[in-house]
Amino acid sequence: MTSAAIRLLLRAEGRLWPVRTLKEASEKYCAVRDRLGFGASQMPPVVLVDQHGTQRFYISYNGRVWHGHHHDYAPGRIPAYDNAPPP
């Protein structure tokens, strides 16, 4: 969940789209990924920025949303939003 005080924008290839939740951002990303049929190496980086343009999250190819930047990745990290179905 995100704070009501933070306005999130999904940013890809210089364009911005407002989103209300991390779930909505993941769903939009996955819908575009699936519609385009792009593989992981073809998808442009997609990040979530706040109203000031500061990156808060990024979305990985599988649709999970992570805090920070791609280069912050470390094994065992827990996503901020996990779109995977429960086991």
C-alpha positions as CSV (number, residue, x, y, z in Angstrom):
1,M,0.0,0.0,0.0
2,T,1.1,3.5,-0.6
3,S,0.4,6.6,1.5
4,A,-2.4,8.9,0.4
5,A,0.2,11.8,0.6
6,I,2.3,10.2,-2.1
7,R,1.0,10.4,-5.7
8,L,2.4,7.6,-7.8
9,L,3.1,7.8,-11.5
10,L,4.2,4.8,-13.7
11,R,7.1,5.9,-15.9
12,A,8.2,4.1,-19.0
13,E,10.2,5.5,-22.0
14,G,9.7,9.1,-20.8
15,R,5.9,8.8,-20.5
16,L,3.9,9.0,-17.2
17,W,0.6,7.4,-16.2
18,P,-1.0,8.0,-12.8
19,V,-1.7,4.9,-10.7
20,R,-3.5,4.7,-7.3
21,T,-1.9,1.5,-6.0
22,L,1.0,-0.8,-6.5
23,K,-1.5,-3.5,-7.5
24,E,-2.9,-1.2,-10.3
25,A,0.7,-0.5,-11.5
26,S,1.5,-4.2,-11.7
27,E,-1.7,-4.9,-13.5
28,K,-1.1,-2.2,-16.1
29,Y,2.4,-3.3,-16.6
30,C,1.4,-7.0,-17.1
31,A,-1.4,-6.0,-19.5
32,V,1.0,-4.0,-21.7
33,R,3.7,-6.7,-21.5
34,D,1.2,-9.4,-22.5
35,R,-0.4,-7.3,-25.3
36,L,2.9,-6.5,-26.8
37,G,4.2,-10.1,-26.4
38,F,7.6,-8.8,-25.4
39,G,10.2,-11.0,-23.7
40,A,12.2,-9.8,-20.7
41,S,15.0,-8.4,-22.8
42,Q,12.6,-6.4,-24.9
43,M,10.6,-4.7,-22.1
44,P,11.7,-1.2,-21.3
45,P,12.4,-0.4,-17.7
46,V,9.3,0.6,-15.8
47,V,9.5,2.5,-12.5
48,L,7.1,4.3,-10.2
49,V,7.9,7.8,-9.3
50,D,6.3,10.2,-6.8
51,Q,4.8,13.6,-7.7
52,H,8.3,15.1,-7.5
53,G,9.8,12.6,-10.0
54,T,11.7,10.6,-7.3
55,Q,11.8,6.9,-8.1
56,R,10.2,4.9,-5.3
57,F,9.7,1.5,-6.9
58,Y,10.4,-0.5,-10.0
59,I,8.5,-3.3,-11.7
60,S,10.2,-6.6,-12.6
61,Y,9.3,-8.5,-15.8
62,N,7.1,-10.9,-13.7
63,G,4.9,-7.9,-12.5
64,R,6.2,-7.8,-9.0
65,V,6.8,-4.3,-7.6
66,W,10.0,-3.7,-5.6
67,H,11.2,-0.8,-3.4
68,G,14.1,1.3,-4.8
69,H,16.0,0.7,-8.0
70,H,16.9,-2.3,-10.2
71,H,20.5,-2.2,-9.0
72,D,19.2,-2.5,-5.3
73,Y,18.2,-6.1,-6.0
74,A,19.5,-8.7,-3.5
75,P,18.4,-12.4,-3.2
76,G,15.7,-12.9,-0.6
77,R,14.2,-9.5,-0.9
78,I,10.5,-9.3,-0.4
79,P,8.5,-7.4,-3.0
80,A,6.5,-4.3,-2.0
81,Y,3.7,-5.9,-4.0
82,D,3.6,-9.5,-5.1
83,N,1.2,-10.5,-7.9
84,A,2.0,-14.2,-7.6
85,P,-1.0,-16.4,-6.6
86,P,-0.7,-17.9,-3.1
87,P,0.8,-21.4,-3.0
